[in-house]
Amino acid sequence: MAVASAAPGSIFCKQLLFSLLVPILFCDACQKISLRVPSRLQAETLVGRVNLEECLKSASLILSSDPAFRILEDGSIYTTHDLVLSSERKRFSIFLSDRQRQEQKAIEVVLSARDNKAPKKRHTKDTSLKRSKRRWAPIPCSLMENSLGPFPQHIQQIQSDAAQNYTIFYSLSGPGVDKEPYNLFFIEKDTGDIFCTRSVDREQYDHFSLYGYATTADGYAPEYPLPFLIKVEDDNDNAPYFENKLTVFNVPENCRSGTSVGQVTAIDLDEPDTLHTRLKYKILQQIPDHPKHFSIHPDTGVITTTTPFLDREKCDTYQLIMEVRDMGGQPFGLFNTGTITISLADENDNAPYFTETSYITEVEENRIDVEILRMKVHDQDLPNTPYSKAVYKILQGNENGHFKISTDPNTNEAVLCVVKPLNYEVNHQVVLQIGVLNEAQFSKGANSQTPTMCTTTVTVKVKDSDEGPECNPPVKVIQSRDGIPAGQQLLGYKALDPESRNGEGLRYQKFNDVDNWFEINEHTGDLRTLKVLDRESKFVKNNQYNVSVVAVDAVGRSCTGTLVVHLEDSNDHPPQIEKEVTICRQDKDFAILKPIDADGPENGPPFQFLLDNSARKLWTLEEKDGKTAILRQRQDLDYNDYHVPIQIKDRHGLAAKHELTVRVCDCTIPSECRMGAKLERDVKLSNVILGRWAILAMVLGSALLLCILFTCFCVTAKRTVKKCFPEDVAQQNLIVSNTEGPGEEVMEANIRLPMQTSNICDTSMSVGTLGGQGIKTQQSFEMVKGGGHQTLESIKGAGQGVTDTGRFTYTDWQSFTQPRLGEESIRGHTLVKN
């Protein structure tokens, strides 16, 4: 099978663009048209198309003389049912009618049948039919976009070698046939001719990949599917256009010739890399048009400057009317236009200048923080930018710092102020030279020189005024020894009258003297001490004591000065130390002593530490660095407070004795220090681990002793006054417990004896019958230890009588019971060891 060309025609209609067409339109003055068609036509088959407008432009009625054909308004002829041409030619007419003009015309159509060979059937015994690859191959094919027809338009023909011996039917598949866009192509199944039914836009479909098929009448495929490509040839139907409707470029003024401004780009939808998309750029117009400052590269679209004379102050914006044309810029190429805006960026190429060459102003003497002059400047650069904002400087005449100049941010004016009082007696006028610059540095343009600073002269006249006293200098320092007694004279503060240049007629007053050290002489300003001058006073800072003095003239005008009394240090304070220190055994076994000397460094350390002979048996003292010392135990001491006499001397031998209290404690930090009870200390010192039997023995011994004490309370109370326990005393002081745990800590509130109440238990009960019998009260009782005896009354001592009837203090009970609790503890230890 091979691809064959279309059959040649005779006379072509003037609308036809291609020479190989299946439908042949004979334009015989709308009288006769011949079409070549297959001998067999199926229903709804496009037979051909005629140009009806050549015969009648406005036909309102279109009819066919043969009902086997129907005519559409565009001149397309379709079959209404399957049709077989019995003879070689078939004739019918198309009638056109215009009712408004009363015109009628007829077109004769002659259909010529093509020669078709009788179909050959493949015999079942014919086994020699095989797929052939020799001539069944694709041939390139193209289609012109935007074709004007007529349609259907023949574009290609495919054939199979098997058609020489058998009947072959052809078919197509792919985009444009059974895929989008549908019904763009069709093939005559008997001949293999491929037709296009309408025009194609290459920008939408640039090619079509189709498959052709060849099959016999019984469905056998002697050939493989034939892939072939239909390429849509480009037509220059799209004009190029600029990518951005409005483009703005920025370029600095005074830039050099050849500086790149920007690049414009255009888009052409036609086929790339063809003449249809070969674009050329051109500047049609520059606004303003003189002088010409810009050019464009025709191929790249890059805009550059052609002169170095771009001046923003003359023209800040330019517009360029651009053209882009395809076909390489040929006159027949399609084109489009656009507008480019070029803005010139400002540079500091114009120096500011004063509106006046000199200024004169005046100010009263002794005035400060007052505005005396404003000066305007002009600058051609862009307003409110660093290129035009002014910066003013006083170049000459302000060596004493009397003036300050600044810029008003709203008006850009220079504001000249007096910040330090002027003295008419010193200067009657001051001449200032002032310069002005911009915030940004000056730039040197390609066509100009670097601008220079503009200057002006300001003459400030000082007006004389009657002034008050003058305190100059404002701070005066005098030297004095530390420890001067009261009543001593010191040189005071002196003020002057600026008119007479002396201090006559001035009166002095003390304005500030925080510790009232001095009194001031009203006429001379000299000082007299009221107290001993002490450098170590809390009112002295950095060896200085300040006194403020006010000088007043006859009319009440005044000035204020400060007199600084600088005190020279003397060695009048011995080293001091804290009176109490704590040694925490769990942390360290020594204490660090840090003395403080209120005198200056020249009368302070290094210190010398001396330990009293009475304390050397228990303590050692080591000097560390001349500023501290380490107090250490010679041996482990009991937890208790100890008094350690110590003497500390400064570098000049001024010494002080201190009674240092040292607390030895079982703690980690001093704030946790608590002195334990003697029982606890004895247990720890004995280094004996108490067992449960020892603890039980201690508890039982303590309980027995409490019972004895309770009996003593009752007997003592009975002897002093007839008293009995209140109803709830047993509930308050006796707790029934079946456990052997330790009782609560004995506090003074727990051993208070019964107060005088109504006798609710007058019946005496003997000791040992607590189960419901009365307790027999006695006048006194005593506890015997060893060969002697001791009573509670004897422990209280003379002069420590009972403060309340039947009541003893907690200290009395502790002094009485503590030695006996120690005996019980020792018995418990012995029991444990045994």
LUMVEX-232620 format. One record per residue (C-alpha): y, x, z. Coordinates in steps of 0.5 Angstrom, whole numbers, padded with zeros to 4 digits, always signed. Layout:
BEGIN
YXZ
...
end
This chain:
BEGIN
+0000+0000+0000
+0007+0003-0002
+0014+0000-0001
+0017-0002-0008
+0024-0003-0010
+0027-0010-0012
+0026-0013-0019
+0032-0012-0023
+0037-0018-0025
+0041-0019-0031
+0048-0022-0030
+0051-0021-0022
+0056-0026-0019
+0062-0022-0017
+0061-0023-0009
+0054-0019-0010
+0055-0012-0007
+0048-0010-0008
+0044-0009-0015
+0036-0011-0012
+0036-0018-0010
+0031-0023-0011
+0035-0029-0011
+0039-0028-0018
+0045-0032-0019
+0048-0034-0026
+0055-0036-0025
+0056-0040-0032
+0062-0044-0030
+0058-0048-0025
+0054-0051-0030
+0047-0047-0030
+0044-0042-0024
+0037-0039-0025
+0033-0037-0019
+0027-0033-0019
+0022-0036-0013
+0015-0035-0012
+0010-0040-0015
+0008-0043-0008
+0014-0045-0003
+0013-0048+0004
+0017-0053+0007
+0024-0051+0010
+0024-0044+0006
+0030-0041+0004
+0030-0041-0004
+0037-0038-0005
+0045-0039-0004
+0050-0042-0009
+0057-0041-0009
+0060-0048-0009
+0067-0047-0008
+0067-0044-0015
+0066-0050-0018
+0069-0055-0013
+0073-0052-0007
+0073-0058-0003
+0067-0062-0004
+0066-0068+0001
+0059-0070-0002
+0054-0065-0004
+0047-0068-0007
+0041-0066-0010
+0038-0069-0016
+0031-0067-0014
+0029-0070-0007
+0024-0063-0006
+0030-0059-0004
+0036-0060+0000
+0043-0057+0000
+0047-0054+0006
+0055-0054+0006
+0055-0046+0005
+0051-0047-0001
+0044-0045+0002
+0038-0049-0002
+0032-0050+0002
+0025-0054+0001
+0024-0060+0004
+0016-0060+0004
+0011-0055+0001
+0012-0054-0006
+0007-0051-0012
+0011-0050-0019
+0006-0053-0024
+0010-0050-0030
+0013-0043-0030
+0020-0047-0029
+0023-0052-0025
+0030-0055-0026
+0034-0060-0022
+0042-0061-0021
+0047-0060-0015
+0052-0066-0015
+0059-0064-0012
+0064-0070-0011
+0071-0070-0008
+0074-0077-0006
+0081-0075-0005
+0082-0072-0012
+0077-0076-0015
+0073-0070-0018
+0066-0069-0019
+0062-0063-0022
+0055-0061-0023
+0051-0055-0022
+0044-0054-0026
+0039-0050-0022
+0033-0047-0026
+0027-0044-0022
+0023-0039-0025
+0016-0038-0022
+0014-0031-0021
+0007-0028-0024
+0002-0029-0019
-0005-0026-0020
-0011-0030-0018
-0013-0028-0011
-0019-0024-0010
-0024-0026-0005
-0028-0020-0001
-0035-0021-0002
-0039-0021+0004
-0044-0015+0001
-0038-0011-0001
-0038-0006+0004
-0034-0001+0001
-0027-0004+0003
-0024+0001+0008
-0017+0002+0011
-0013+0007+0007
-0008+0012+0010
-0006+0015+0003
+0000+0010+0001
+0001+0006+0007
+0007+0010+0010
+0014+0008+0012
+0020+0009+0008
+0027+0010+0011
+0031+0003+0010
+0038+0002+0011
+0042-0004+0012
+0050-0005+0011
+0053-0008+0017
+0058-0014+0016
+0055-0015+0009
+0058-0021+0005
+0051-0023+0002
+0049-0027-0002
+0043-0029+0003
+0038-0028+0004
+0039-0021+0002
+0033-0017-0001
+0033-0010+0003
+0025-0007+0002
+0018-0009+0000
+0012-0006+0003
+0005-0006-0001
-0002-0004+0000
-0007-0001-0004
-0012-0006-0002
-0008-0011-0006
-0011-0009-0013
-0018-0012-0011
-0017-0017-0006
-0012-0022-0004
-0007-0019+0002
-0002-0023+0006
+0004-0019+0009
+0007-0021+0016
+0013-0017+0020
+0014-0017+0028
+0019-0014+0032
+0027-0015+0034
+0030-0019+0029
+0024-0023+0027
+0020-0025+0033
+0025-0022+0038
+0032-0022+0039
+0036-0023+0035
+0031-0028+0032
+0030-0030+0025
+0034-0024+0022
+0029-0022+0018
+0023-0025+0014
+0018-0023+0009
+0014-0026+0003
+0007-0026+0005
+0005-0026-0002
+0009-0020-0005
+0011-0016+0002
+0019-0017+0000
+0023-0017+0006
+0030-0021+0006
+0036-0021+0011
+0038-0028+0013
+0045-0026+0015
+0050-0020+0017
+0049-0015+0022
+0054-0012+0027
+0052-0004+0028
+0056-0004+0034
+0051-0009+0037
+0045-0007+0033
+0045+0000+0030
+0038+0000+0028
+0031-0005+0028
+0024-0002+0029
+0019-0007+0026
+0012-0007+0024
+0009-0009+0018
+0002-0012+0017
-0003-0013+0011
-0009-0018+0012
-0014-0021+0008
-0015-0028+0007
-0020-0028+0012
-0016-0024+0017
-0019-0017+0016
-0014-0012+0017
-0015-0006+0012
-0009-0002+0014
-0006+0000+0020
+0000-0003+0023
+0006+0000+0019
+0012+0002+0023
+0018+0003+0019
+0026+0003+0021
+0032-0001+0019
+0038+0003+0020
+0045-0001+0020
+0050+0003+0016
+0057+0004+0020
+0063+0000+0017
+0070+0002+0019
+0071-0004+0022
+0074-0002+0029
+0081+0001+0030
+0081+0006+0035
+0085+0004+0042
+0088+0008+0048
+0084+0008+0054
+0089+0006+0058
+0095+0001+0056
+0100+0005+0060
+0099+0012+0062
+0104+0016+0067
+0105+0024+0067
+0109+0028+0072
+0111+0035+0070
+0116+0039+0074
+0123+0040+0071
+0125+0047+0069
+0118+0049+0067
+0116+0054+0062
+0115+0052+0054
+0108+0051+0053
+0107+0047+0060
+0101+0042+0059
+0104+0035+0061
+0097+0031+0060
+0092+0029+0055
+0091+0022+0052
+0084+0020+0050
+0083+0014+0045
+0076+0010+0044
+0073+0008+0037
+0067+0004+0037
+0065+0006+0030
+0059+0011+0029
+0060+0017+0033
+0061+0024+0029
+0063+0020+0023
+0069+0020+0019
+0070+0013+0022
+0071+0016+0029
+0075+0022+0027
+0081+0021+0031
+0088+0024+0030
+0094+0024+0035
+0101+0023+0033
+0108+0022+0037
+0112+0017+0033
+0118+0017+0037
+0121+0020+0044
+0126+0016+0048
+0131+0019+0049
+0130+0022+0042
+0134+0028+0043
+0133+0034+0044
+0125+0034+0042
+0122+0037+0049
+0114+0035+0047
+0109+0036+0042
+0101+0033+0042
+0095+0037+0039
+0093+0032+0034
+0085+0033+0035
+0085+0034+0043
+0091+0029+0045
+0094+0035+0050
+0101+0034+0051
+0105+0040+0052
+0113+0042+0053
+0116+0045+0047
+0123+0047+0051
+0124+0050+0058
+0131+0046+0058
+0128+0040+0062
+0133+0038+0067
+0132+0032+0072
+0139+0031+0074
+0140+0030+0066
+0134+0025+0065
+0129+0024+0069
+0124+0020+0065
+0122+0020+0058
+0117+0015+0054
+0113+0017+0048
+0111+0012+0043
+0104+0015+0041
+0099+0013+0035
+0092+0015+0034
+0088+0014+0027
+0081+0014+0025
+0079+0017+0018
+0081+0024+0020
+0089+0021+0020
+0088+0019+0013
+0093+0013+0011
+0088+0008+0010
+0085+0010+0017
+0085+0004+0022
+0090+0006+0028
+0093+0004+0034
+0099+0005+0038
+0101+0006+0046
+0106+0008+0050
+0106+0015+0055
+0111+0016+0060
+0113+0023+0063
+0117+0023+0069
+0120+0030+0071
+0119+0032+0078
+0125+0035+0082
+0126+0042+0084
+0131+0045+0089
+0135+0048+0083
+0142+0045+0086
+0145+0048+0092
+0149+0044+0096
+0156+0045+0097
+0162+0043+0102
+0167+0038+0100
+0172+0042+0103
+0173+0049+0103
+0176+0049+0110
+0177+0045+0116
+0181+0045+0122
+0180+0041+0129
+0182+0041+0136
+0178+0040+0143
+0181+0040+0150
+0178+0046+0154
+0172+0045+0159
+0170+0039+0155
+0162+0040+0153
+0157+0036+0149
+0163+0033+0145
+0163+0032+0138
+0169+0035+0134
+0168+0035+0127
+0164+0032+0121
+0163+0035+0114
+0160+0032+0108
+0156+0036+0103
+0154+0034+0096
+0147+0036+0093
+0145+0034+0086
+0137+0034+0087
+0133+0028+0089
+0136+0024+0095
+0132+0024+0102
+0128+0030+0100
+0127+0037+0102
+0131+0039+0096
+0137+0035+0098
+0137+0035+0106
+0142+0040+0109
+0141+0045+0114
+0147+0048+0117
+0148+0055+0120
+0154+0058+0124
+0154+0065+0121
+0160+0067+0125
+0165+0066+0131
+0159+0063+0136
+0157+0069+0139
+0158+0066+0146
+0154+0060+0144
+0160+0055+0145
+0158+0051+0139
+0152+0047+0136
+0152+0044+0129
+0146+0039+0127
+0145+0035+0121
+0146+0027+0121
+0139+0025+0119
+0142+0018+0116
+0148+0021+0112
+0146+0028+0111
+0153+0030+0114
+0154+0037+0119
+0156+0035+0126
+0159+0040+0130
+0159+0040+0138
+0162+0044+0144
+0156+0045+0148
+0159+0050+0153
+0166+0049+0156
+0172+0053+0152
+0177+0057+0156
+0184+0056+0154
+0186+0062+0158
+0181+0066+0154
+0182+0064+0147
+0187+0059+0144
+0183+0058+0138
+0176+0060+0135
+0175+0061+0127
+0168+0059+0125
+0164+0061+0119
+0159+0055+0117
+0154+0056+0111
+0149+0050+0108
+0142+0051+0105
+0136+0046+0104
+0130+0045+0108
+0126+0047+0102
+0127+0054+0099
+0131+0055+0092
+0127+0055+0086
+0129+0059+0080
+0129+0055+0074
+0127+0058+0067
+0134+0057+0064
+0138+0059+0071
+0139+0063+0076
+0137+0062+0084
+0143+0058+0087
+0146+0062+0093
+0149+0059+0100
+0155+0055+0100
+0160+0057+0106
+0166+0054+0109
+0171+0056+0115
+0173+0051+0121
+0178+0053+0125
+0178+0050+0133
+0184+0050+0137
+0183+0050+0144
+0188+0045+0148
+0190+0047+0155
+0189+0043+0161
+0191+0043+0168
+0184+0045+0171
+0181+0045+0178
+0178+0051+0182
+0173+0055+0178
+0166+0058+0181
+0164+0064+0177
+0159+0066+0178
+0155+0060+0179
+0150+0063+0183
+0152+0069+0188
+0147+0073+0192
+0148+0077+0198
+0143+0082+0202
+0141+0080+0210
+0136+0083+0215
+0131+0079+0217
+0132+0077+0225
+0139+0077+0225
+0141+0073+0231
+0146+0068+0232
+0154+0069+0231
+0154+0074+0226
+0159+0074+0220
+0156+0075+0213
+0160+0075+0206
+0161+0068+0203
+0162+0065+0197
+0169+0066+0193
+0172+0061+0188
+0178+0062+0184
+0184+0058+0181
+0184+0059+0173
+0191+0058+0173
+0193+0063+0178
+0187+0067+0178
+0186+0067+0185
+0183+0063+0191
+0189+0061+0195
+0190+0054+0197
+0182+0053+0196
+0178+0050+0202
+0171+0051+0202
+0165+0046+0205
+0158+0047+0206
+0154+0042+0201
+0147+0044+0203
+0144+0048+0208
+0137+0045+0209
+0136+0048+0216
+0143+0049+0218
+0143+0057+0219
+0150+0058+0218
+0157+0055+0219
+0163+0056+0213
+0170+0059+0214
+0174+0053+0211
+0179+0058+0209
+0175+0064+0207
+0169+0062+0205
+0165+0067+0210
+0159+0065+0213
+0157+0065+0221
+0150+0065+0223
+0148+0059+0228
+0140+0061+0228
+0136+0067+0228
+0135+0069+0221
+0127+0068+0220
+0124+0071+0213
+0118+0067+0215
+0121+0060+0216
+0118+0055+0211
+0125+0054+0208
+0125+0061+0205
+0122+0062+0198
+0121+0068+0195
+0125+0072+0201
+0131+0067+0199
+0135+0062+0203
+0140+0058+0199
+0146+0055+0201
+0151+0051+0197
+0158+0051+0197
+0164+0047+0195
+0171+0049+0193
+0176+0044+0193
+0184+0045+0191
+0190+0041+0194
+0189+0035+0189
+0182+0034+0190
+0179+0038+0184
+0172+0042+0186
+0167+0046+0184
+0160+0048+0186
+0157+0055+0187
+0150+0057+0190
+0150+0063+0195
+0143+0066+0196
+0141+0070+0202
+0136+0075+0201
+0132+0077+0207
+0130+0084+0208
+0123+0083+0211
+0122+0086+0218
+0115+0087+0222
+0116+0082+0227
+0110+0078+0226
+0103+0080+0229
+0097+0078+0225
+0094+0071+0227
+0087+0069+0226
+0083+0062+0227
+0081+0061+0234
+0074+0058+0232
+0069+0060+0228
+0061+0058+0227
+0055+0062+0225
+0050+0057+0222
+0043+0061+0223
+0040+0058+0217
+0045+0061+0212
+0047+0067+0215
+0048+0071+0222
+0055+0073+0222
+0062+0070+0221
+0068+0073+0217
+0074+0074+0220
+0080+0073+0215
+0087+0075+0219
+0094+0072+0216
+0100+0076+0217
+0107+0072+0216
+0110+0078+0214
+0111+0081+0207
+0106+0086+0204
+0109+0092+0207
+0108+0090+0214
+0101+0087+0213
+0094+0089+0211
+0090+0094+0212
+0089+0091+0219
+0085+0094+0225
+0080+0090+0229
+0078+0092+0236
+0073+0089+0240
+0073+0088+0247
+0069+0092+0252
+0066+0085+0255
+0064+0083+0248
+0060+0089+0245
+0054+0088+0249
+0053+0081+0244
+0057+0083+0238
+0059+0088+0233
+0065+0088+0229
+0065+0091+0222
+0072+0092+0218
+0070+0091+0211
+0076+0092+0206
+0082+0092+0211
+0084+0085+0210
+0077+0082+0213
+0072+0084+0218
+0065+0081+0220
+0063+0079+0227
+0055+0080+0227
+0050+0078+0233
+0047+0084+0236
+0041+0080+0237
+0039+0072+0236
+0043+0069+0241
+0042+0062+0244
+0045+0056+0240
+0052+0055+0244
+0059+0057+0244
+0061+0064+0246
+0068+0067+0247
+0069+0074+0244
+0076+0077+0246
+0079+0081+0240
+0085+0085+0238
+0088+0085+0231
+0093+0090+0229
+0097+0091+0222
+0099+0097+0218
+0105+0099+0223
+0101+0098+0229
+0104+0091+0231
+0098+0088+0235
+0096+0081+0238
+0090+0079+0242
+0086+0073+0241
+0080+0069+0245
+0076+0068+0239
+0071+0062+0240
+0064+0063+0236
+0059+0057+0236
+0052+0059+0234
+0049+0053+0231
+0042+0051+0228
+0046+0049+0221
+0047+0050+0214
+0054+0049+0214
+0059+0049+0219
+0060+0041+0219
+0053+0040+0220
+0053+0044+0227
+0051+0040+0233
+0049+0043+0239
+0042+0040+0241
+0039+0038+0248
+0036+0044+0252
+0029+0041+0252
+0030+0041+0244
+0032+0049+0245
+0027+0050+0250
+0021+0048+0245
+0024+0052+0239
+0025+0058+0243
+0018+0058+0246
+0015+0057+0239
+0010+0052+0241
+0007+0047+0237
+0006+0040+0241
+0000+0037+0240
-0001+0029+0241
-0003+0030+0248
+0003+0034+0250
+0007+0029+0247
+0003+0023+0251
+0004+0027+0257
+0011+0028+0256
+0012+0021+0255
+0008+0019+0261
+0012+0024+0265
+0019+0021+0263
+0016+0014+0264
+0014+0015+0271
+0021+0019+0273
+0025+0012+0270
+0021+0008+0275
+0023+0012+0280
+0030+0012+0278
+0030+0005+0277
+0027+0004+0285
+0033+0009+0287
+0038+0004+0283
+0035-0002+0287
+0036+0002+0294
+0042+0005+0293
+0045-0002+0291
+0042-0005+0297
+0045+0000+0301
+0052-0001+0299
+0053-0008+0298
+0048-0014+0298
+0046-0015+0291
+0041-0017+0286
+0040-0017+0279
+0042-0022+0275
+0037-0027+0271
+0037-0023+0265
+0038-0016+0267
+0030-0015+0266
+0031-0017+0259
+0037-0013+0258
+0034-0006+0261
+0026-0007+0261
+0022-0008+0255
+0015-0009+0255
+0011-0005+0250
+0004-0003+0249
+0006+0003+0245
+0006+0010+0247
+0012+0012+0243
+0018+0015+0246
+0023+0010+0249
+0031+0010+0247
+0036+0015+0248
+0039+0014+0255
+0046+0012+0254
+0051+0011+0260
+0051+0003+0258
+0043+0003+0259
+0044+0005+0266
+0049+0001+0269
+0047-0002+0276
+0048-0009+0277
+0055-0012+0279
+0056-0017+0284
+0053-0023+0282
+0050-0029+0286
+0044-0028+0290
+0038-0031+0286
+0033-0027+0288
+0034-0026+0296
+0027-0025+0297
+0025-0018+0298
+0019-0015+0294
+0015-0009+0296
+0015-0003+0291
+0008-0003+0287
+0007-0011+0287
+0011-0012+0281
+0007-0017+0279
+0011-0023+0282
+0012-0020+0289
+0019-0018+0291
+0022-0011+0291
+0024-0009+0298
+0031-0006+0298
+0033+0000+0302
+0040+0003+0304
+0039+0010+0300
+0033+0014+0297
+0032+0021+0296
+0028+0026+0291
+0024+0032+0294
+0023+0038+0290
+0019+0044+0293
+0022+0045+0301
+0028+0041+0300
+0031+0035+0298
+0037+0032+0294
+0040+0025+0293
+0045+0022+0288
+0050+0022+0293
+0050+0029+0294
+0050+0031+0287
+0057+0027+0286
+0060+0031+0291
+0066+0030+0295
+0072+0027+0292
+0068+0023+0286
+0066+0017+0289
+0063+0011+0286
+0068+0008+0281
+0065+0001+0282
+0061-0001+0287
+0053+0000+0286
+0055+0004+0279
+0054+0012+0277
+0057+0015+0271
+0052+0018+0266
+0054+0025+0267
+0052+0024+0275
+0045+0021+0272
+0045+0027+0267
+0046+0032+0272
+0041+0029+0277
+0035+0028+0272
+0036+0034+0267
+0033+0039+0271
+0027+0035+0273
+0026+0033+0266
+0025+0040+0264
+0020+0041+0270
+0016+0035+0266
+0017+0039+0260
+0014+0045+0263
+0008+0042+0266
+0007+0039+0259
+0007+0046+0255
+0002+0048+0261
-0002+0042+0259
-0002+0044+0252
-0004+0051+0253
-0009+0050+0258
end
